[in-house]
Amino acid sequence: MTNLNVTRKLAEYAVTHKEFNDQAVHEAKRCMLDWLGVAFGGSSHEGVDIILKTGSCLGNSQIATVIGRNEKIDVLHAALVNGFMAHVLDYDDTHLDSFVHPSPPVWSALSALSAIYPINGKEALEAFIIGFEVETRIGKVLFRKHEERGWHMTGMAGGFGAAAAVGRILGLTVEQMQQAFGITATYASGLRSMFGTMSKSIHPGKAAMSGLYGALLAKNGFSSALDVLEARRGYFEVNASESDLQAAVEGLGNSFEIFKNSVKPYACGVVTHPIIDGAIALRKQFAANQSDIERVEIEVNPMVLDVTAKENPSTGLEGKFSVYHCTAAGLLDGECGPKQFTNERVNAHDIAEVRKKVSARINKNYQTYESKVTLYHYSGEKYSHYVPFAKGTENNPLTDQELEGKYKSMAKEAINEERADNLAQFVWNLNDKVFLSDVLKQCSSEEFIKAGEG
């Protein structure tokens, strides 16, 4: 494909980069807190029970923490299940230039590794930043052409971030890191046809598991292709042959993709968020109910109808991929948290009736973070709201306080409010005096070690 040695450049960066400014470290803490919150929120999902039951049947060692649960499991399944639960609510962060959900693969892999390998807070945060950079840069090359073919970006790119982060902690050489990327590439997968099912959420968990395993294998001498990304019949040629590989290394070491991260205020596909913002704004302007609304028009980026076009969802998971349901929920409920994506709410009469009144029109000039929502009232009144930047995105970010509020709303259900408060402060103050395993101990529903103990 090219003479550009992307695999080696990314491997060198992952192994040798040393400059991490305070802002990047703070963003990594935000990512960690958000990852913990959504994992706590997803910890009671039936899919978690199934994964834990399956893992325990294999007779593996029970040493790694499962967030929000009193069970422990082996290291690889811990990466899998924590990555699954962090994505199952579709409430996890998103890097819009690549559409990778960056935190679940990388934090889940690092947290699982901490059960067998000492990782202090400073090392963990820096490794996370490296992993974030690698997975999103690879994702930027894949995006569009790759997604159009039906692949899920996080399942395809997230494993490289996990491998980079874990490999850095393990002290891999540059060549070993290249080997880890090669091993990880052979595991990469994730189909968009799984959207609306449990299998979508296994993609970031599998990415965490694959990247962790790939790095461990490489550490112990397992071989792979050293040029897997750019090679003929390699990763990029097979998956995105028309793409410009320069995006993977341009500005590498001089900028951080983590500054472009988006934290979700709503528990559904990120492309629906500007529409939800508009619907909620109209609700505040005009207190809508089912009988008041004649019709609703939404103007959206083309990707919205490519990803979230389910007109008649019948389950909570399907509702997350229905811009019609998201619009109706924003208008009627004024929010789109986990409660709006239960089977009961998706099938409720009032919201189903409003869904029928929503029509969508594509505006090719709109970005994924902008939209326009227009509500027509039976009285003849018309209300419109344009959203230039969805809440949570780079130009309209959640504040630290808003992010912590999101985290606490889910964490307190799993470990109670006082423990959730203490854990949040533990994360904000994470440094080289504290080990990642100390954080994980506080995430079990069975035990809690207060900040400073341990």
C-alpha positions in Angstrom: 0.0 0.0 0.0 2.7 2.5 1.0 6.3 2.9 2.1 5.1 4.6 5.2 5.9 2.3 8.1 2.9 3.0 10.3 3.3 -0.1 12.5 6.8 0.8 13.6 6.1 4.5 14.1 3.1 3.8 16.3 5.1 1.1 18.2 8.0 3.5 18.7 5.6 6.2 20.0 3.9 3.7 22.4 7.3 2.6 23.9 9.2 5.8 24.0 6.9 8.8 24.3 7.5 10.7 27.6 5.9 14.1 27.4 2.4 14.2 29.0 1.0 17.6 29.9 -1.3 18.2 32.8 -4.3 18.7 30.6 -3.9 15.3 28.9 -3.5 13.6 32.2 -6.7 15.3 33.5 -8.5 14.1 30.4 -7.4 10.6 31.1 -8.8 10.9 34.6 -12.1 12.1 33.1 -12.1 9.1 30.8 -11.4 6.8 33.8 -14.2 8.2 35.9 -16.7 8.0 33.0 -15.6 4.4 32.2 -16.2 3.4 35.8 -19.6 5.1 35.9 -20.9 3.4 32.8 -19.4 0.1 33.9 -21.2 0.3 37.2 -24.3 1.2 35.3 -24.0 -1.9 33.1 -22.9 -4.2 35.8 -26.3 -5.6 36.5 -27.1 -6.4 32.8 -28.0 -10.0 32.1 -25.2 -10.2 29.6 -22.7 -9.8 32.4 -24.3 -12.8 34.2 -23.9 -14.9 31.1 -20.2 -14.0 30.6 -19.4 -14.6 34.2 -21.2 -17.9 34.2 -19.5 -19.0 31.0 -16.1 -17.9 32.3 -16.5 -19.7 35.6 -17.4 -22.9 33.8 -14.0 -22.9 32.2 -12.4 -23.3 35.6 -10.1 -20.3 35.3 -8.5 -18.6 38.3 -10.6 -16.0 40.1 -8.2 -13.1 40.8 -9.4 -10.1 38.9 -12.1 -7.6 39.9 -15.4 -7.4 38.1 -16.7 -3.8 38.5 -19.8 -3.5 40.5 -20.0 -7.2 41.3 -18.8 -9.5 44.2 -17.4 -12.1 41.8 -13.8 -12.3 40.6 -12.7 -14.0 37.5 -9.5 -14.7 35.5 -7.6 -11.8 33.9 -8.7 -12.2 30.3 -12.4 -12.6 31.2 -12.1 -9.6 33.5 -11.0 -7.5 30.5 -13.9 -9.0 28.4 -16.6 -8.5 31.0 -15.6 -5.0 32.2 -15.4 -3.9 28.6 -18.8 -5.4 27.9 -20.5 -3.7 30.8 -18.9 -0.4 30.0 -20.5 -0.4 26.6 -23.8 -2.2 27.1 -25.7 1.0 28.0 -24.2 2.8 25.0 -23.3 5.5 27.4 -19.5 5.4 26.9 -17.3 8.0 25.4 -16.7 8.5 21.7 -13.9 10.0 19.6 -15.9 11.5 16.7 -13.0 11.6 14.2 -12.8 7.8 14.3 -16.1 6.8 16.0 -14.1 4.6 18.3 -15.4 4.2 21.9 -11.9 4.6 23.4 -12.1 4.1 27.1 -13.7 0.6 27.5 -11.0 -1.3 25.5 -8.0 0.4 27.2 -9.2 0.9 30.8 -10.6 -2.6 30.9 -7.4 -4.1 29.7 -5.2 -2.1 32.1 -7.5 -2.8 35.0 -7.4 -6.5 34.3 -3.6 -6.5 34.1 -3.4 -4.8 37.5 -4.6 -8.0 39.1 -1.2 -9.6 38.2 1.1 -6.7 37.5 1.8 -3.6 39.7 0.7 -0.4 37.9 0.9 2.9 39.7 -1.6 5.7 39.0 0.9 7.8 37.0 1.9 4.8 34.8 -1.8 3.9 34.3 -2.8 7.4 33.2 0.2 7.7 30.8 -0.4 4.2 29.3 -4.1 5.1 28.8 -3.2 8.2 26.9 -0.9 6.2 24.7 -3.6 3.6 24.1 -6.1 6.2 23.3 -3.8 7.8 20.8 -3.0 4.5 19.0 -6.6 3.2 18.7 -8.1 6.5 17.5 -5.4 7.2 15.0 -5.9 3.7 13.5 -9.6 4.4 13.7 -9.2 7.6 11.7 -7.7 5.7 8.8 -10.4 3.1 8.9 -13.4 5.4 9.4 -15.9 5.9 6.6 -14.8 3.3 4.1 -14.4 0.7 6.8 -17.7 1.5 8.6 -19.6 1.6 5.3 -18.6 -2.1 4.8 -20.4 -3.0 8.0 -17.6 -3.2 10.6 -17.9 -1.7 14.1 -15.0 0.7 14.7 -14.4 -0.1 18.4 -14.2 -3.8 17.8 -11.7 -3.2 15.0 -9.5 -0.5 16.4 -9.9 -0.7 20.2 -7.6 -3.8 20.6 -4.6 -1.8 19.3 -5.1 0.8 22.0 -5.3 -2.0 24.6 -2.2 -3.6 23.3 -0.3 -0.3 23.2 -1.3 0.5 26.8 -0.6 -2.9 28.2 2.6 -3.3 26.2 3.9 0.0 27.6 3.3 -1.2 31.2 5.0 -4.5 30.4 8.0 -2.7 29.1 7.9 -4.2 25.5 10.6 -3.3 23.1 9.6 -1.5 19.9 9.8 -4.8 18.0 7.8 -6.6 20.6 5.2 -3.8 20.4 5.0 -4.4 16.6 4.5 -8.1 17.3 1.7 -7.2 19.8 0.0 -5.1 17.1 0.3 -8.0 14.7 -1.3 -10.5 17.1 -4.0 -8.0 18.0 -4.8 -7.4 14.3 -5.6 -11.1 13.8 -8.2 -10.9 16.5 -9.9 -7.6 15.4 -13.6 -7.9 14.6 -17.0 -6.5 15.2 -20.0 -6.3 12.9 -22.6 -3.5 12.7 -25.2 -6.1 12.1 -24.9 -6.8 15.9 -26.3 -3.4 16.8 -29.3 -3.7 19.0 -28.1 -7.0 20.5 -25.8 -8.1 23.3 -23.1 -9.0 20.8 -22.5 -5.3 19.9 -21.3 -4.7 23.5 -18.9 -7.6 23.4 -16.9 -5.8 20.8 -15.0 -3.4 23.2 -14.7 -6.2 25.7 -13.1 -8.5 23.1 -10.9 -5.7 22.0 -9.7 -5.3 25.6 -9.1 -9.0 25.9 -7.4 -9.3 22.5 -5.0 -6.3 23.1 -4.1 -7.6 26.6 -3.5 -11.1 25.3 -1.5 -9.9 22.3 0.8 -7.8 24.5 1.3 -10.7 26.9 2.1 -13.1 24.1 4.6 -10.7 22.5 6.3 -10.2 25.9 6.9 -13.9 26.0 8.3 -14.2 22.5 5.3 -14.9 20.3 5.8 -13.8 16.7 3.7 -11.9 14.3 4.1 -9.7 11.2 6.1 -6.6 12.0 4.3 -4.4 9.4 0.7 -5.6 9.9 -0.9 -2.2 9.4 0.7 -1.2 6.1 1.6 -4.6 4.6 0.2 -6.0 1.4 -2.8 -8.0 2.5 -2.3 -6.4 5.9 -4.7 -4.7 8.2 -5.3 -1.5 6.3 -5.3 -3.0 2.8 -7.8 -5.6 3.7 -10.1 -3.2 5.6 -9.6 0.3 4.2 -7.5 0.1 1.0 -8.6 3.4 -0.3 -7.6 5.3 2.8 -4.7 7.7 3.5 -2.4 6.1 6.1 -0.8 9.5 6.9 -3.7 10.2 9.3 -2.3 7.5 11.6 1.0 9.3 12.2 0.6 12.9 11.3 1.5 15.1 14.3 2.3 12.0 16.4 4.0 13.0 19.6 3.1 16.7 19.2 -0.7 16.5 19.8 -3.2 14.4 21.7 -6.4 12.9 20.2 -7.7 12.7 23.8 -8.5 16.4 23.6 -11.1 15.6 20.9 -12.9 13.1 23.0 -16.7 13.3 23.6 -18.4 12.2 26.9 -22.0 11.1 26.4 -24.8 12.8 28.2 -27.3 10.3 26.8 -27.3 6.5 26.8 -27.6 5.9 23.1 -25.8 6.3 19.7 -23.8 9.5 19.7 -25.2 10.6 16.3 -28.6 11.0 17.9 -27.3 13.4 20.6 -27.8 16.7 18.7 -31.3 15.7 17.9 -31.9 14.9 21.6 -30.5 18.3 22.6 -32.9 19.9 20.2 -35.9 17.9 21.4 -35.1 18.7 25.1 -34.7 22.4 24.2 -38.1 22.4 22.6 -39.6 20.6 25.6 -38.3 23.5 27.8 -39.7 26.0 25.4 -43.0 24.2 25.0 -44.0 21.5 27.6 -45.0 18.8 25.1 -47.3 15.8 25.6 -48.4 13.2 23.1 -51.7 14.9 22.2 -50.1 18.3 21.6 -47.8 17.2 18.8 -49.0 17.1 15.3 -45.7 16.2 13.7 -41.9 16.6 14.2 -39.3 17.1 11.6 -35.6 16.5 12.2 -32.8 17.6 9.9 -29.7 15.4 10.3 -26.3 14.3 9.1 -26.5 11.3 6.7 -24.8 9.0 9.3 -27.8 9.3 11.6 -30.1 7.3 9.3 -27.3 5.0 8.4 -26.8 4.0 12.0 -30.1 4.8 13.9 -32.9 4.4 11.5 -35.0 1.8 13.4 -38.5 3.3 13.1 -40.3 0.7 15.4 -37.9 -0.5 18.1 -39.3 -3.3 20.3 -36.5 -3.6 22.9 -34.5 -1.1 24.9 -31.3 -2.0 22.9 -33.1 -1.4 19.6 -34.3 2.0 21.0 -30.7 3.1 21.3 -30.5 2.8 17.5 -33.8 4.6 16.7 -33.5 8.4 16.2 -37.3 8.4 16.2 -37.4 7.0 19.7 -34.6 9.3 20.9 -36.5 12.3 19.6 -39.7 11.2 21.2 -38.0 10.6 24.6 -36.4 14.0 24.5 -39.7 15.6 23.8 -41.8 13.7 26.4 -39.3 12.8 29.1 -36.7 15.6 28.8 -33.9 13.2 29.1 -32.4 10.1 27.5 -30.7 8.2 30.2 -30.8 4.4 30.8 -34.5 4.6 31.9 -35.5 5.8 28.4 -34.0 2.6 27.0 -35.8 -0.1 28.9 -38.1 -2.5 27.2 -41.0 -1.0 29.1 -40.3 2.6 28.0 -39.6 1.7 24.4 -43.0 -0.1 24.2 -45.0 2.6 26.2 -48.0 3.9 24.3 -47.3 7.6 24.5 -43.7 7.4 23.3 -44.7 4.9 20.5 -47.3 7.4 19.3 -44.9 10.3 19.1 -42.3 8.1 17.3 -44.8 7.7 14.5 -45.0 11.5 14.1 -41.2 12.0 13.6 -39.8 12.3 10.1 -36.2 12.7 9.2 -34.5 14.7 6.4 -30.8 14.4 5.5 -28.7 17.5 5.3 -25.4 16.6 3.7 -23.8 19.8 5.0 -24.5 19.0 8.6 -21.7 17.4 10.7 -22.5 14.5 13.0 -22.7 16.9 16.0 -25.3 19.3 14.6 -29.1 19.1 13.8 -32.3 20.9 13.6 -35.6 19.9 15.3 -38.9 21.4 14.3 -42.1 20.7 16.2 -45.6 21.4 14.8 -48.3 21.9 17.3 -51.9 21.1 16.6 -52.8 24.7 17.3 -50.8 25.7 14.3 -47.8 26.9 16.2 -44.3 25.9 15.0 -41.2 25.6 17.2 -37.7 25.1 15.9 -34.3 24.6 17.5 -30.9 24.4 15.8 -28.0 22.6 17.6 -24.5 23.6 16.3 -22.6 21.4 18.7 -24.1 18.5 20.6 -23.6 18.5 24.4 -20.6 16.5 25.4 -18.6 17.1 22.2 -15.3 18.9 21.9 -16.9 22.4 21.4 -19.6 21.9 24.0 -18.1 19.5 26.6 -19.5 18.2 29.9 -17.9 20.0 32.8 -16.0 18.0 35.4 -19.0 18.4 37.7 -21.5 17.2 35.0 -19.3 14.2 34.3 -19.0 13.4 38.0 -22.8 13.7 38.3 -23.3 11.2 35.5 -20.8 8.8 37.1 -22.4 9.1 40.6 -25.9 8.5 39.2 -24.8 5.0 38.2 -22.1 4.2 40.7 -24.3 4.8 43.8 -26.6 2.1 42.6 -23.8 -0.4 42.7 -21.7 0.6 45.7 -23.8 3.3 47.5 -23.5 7.0 47.4 -20.8 7.5 50.0 -18.5 5.0 48.4 -19.2 6.5 45.0 -18.2 9.9 46.3 -15.0 8.6 47.8 -14.0 6.7 44.7 -14.5 9.8 42.5 -12.1 11.7 44.7 -9.7 8.8 44.5 -9.7 9.0 40.7 -9.3 12.8 40.5 -6.2 12.5 42.8 -4.7 9.5 41.2 -0.9 9.6 41.1 2.3 7.5 41.4 1.7 6.9 45.1 -1.4 4.8 44.5 -1.7 1.6 42.5 -4.4 0.9 40.0 -5.3 -2.3 41.9 -6.3 0.0 44.8 -8.8 1.6 42.6 -10.2 -1.7 41.5 -10.6 -2.9 45.0 -13.0 0.0 45.6 -15.1 -1.1 42.6 -16.3 -4.5 44.0 -19.8 -4.6 45.4 -18.4 -6.8 48.2 -15.5 -4.8 49.6 -14.4 -1.2 49.7 -11.1 0.2 50.7 -11.3 4.0 51.5 -8.9 6.3 49.8 -5.5 6.3 51.5 -5.8 2.8 52.9 -4.5 -0.3 51.4 
